């Protein structure tokens, strides 16, 4: 079996042209099958401000009304996605930019209203893994933006971390998969003020221990809980690391590796 790399980049990389250019060079250089999933960065917020469309964030998540959904679709599935594909093409990497509505790739349902009405936000029901694998088999690297659809003509804003996890899980039925979350830190840090305090490996037991000690919290905790669930679902490894260190991450020399054991 060969390895499929499913790699997710966050907004902090997209917002910095130099960081994004460096990352895309590393991504294009990966031999074999690879999928890129990207977030949105600050561009959607900046465009909303120019258009005088108020933005509301609840617990770090964007409330997506109809006007905001239009902006997200234009920025995420359009501007960012197509620029990434153009840059990869220039680097000799044949890629295909899509959102979840393309080829019926990601079917989701609108999140039910509970304590908070997040608007047009989607929770994933299904990813067409065989479509992705067919593209990969043809030497095409899918580039996926975080917009899904409900099958009834409605687009939905969908969390990119979750898309990466579900895509990796679906592809693991075809081949071995390594899911890599690239962000601005070298990995999961034991001390958030010390970039050298990277924890090289974690499992469910050690994550729970660090959680109880208060050393893992805030935004990192849901990422790690999501990573544990992903490896339980069949993905060989989940690695969290710095975008600049992607070649070393793939060689097992950098980042934090999350596994079951």
Secondary structure, 3 states (H helix, E strand, C coil): CCEEEEEEECHHHHCCHHHHHHHHHHHHHCCCCEEEEECCCCHHHHHHHHCCCCCCEECCEECECHHHHHHHHHHHHHHHHHHHHHHHHHCCCCEEEECCCHHHCEEEEECCCCCCCCECEEEEEEECHHHHHHHHHCCCEEEEECEEECCCCCEEECCHHHHHHHHHHHHCCCCEEEEEEEECCCCCECCCCCCCCECCEECHHHHHHHHHCCCCCHHHHHHHHHHHHHHHCCCCEEEEEEHHHHHHHHCCCCCEEECCC
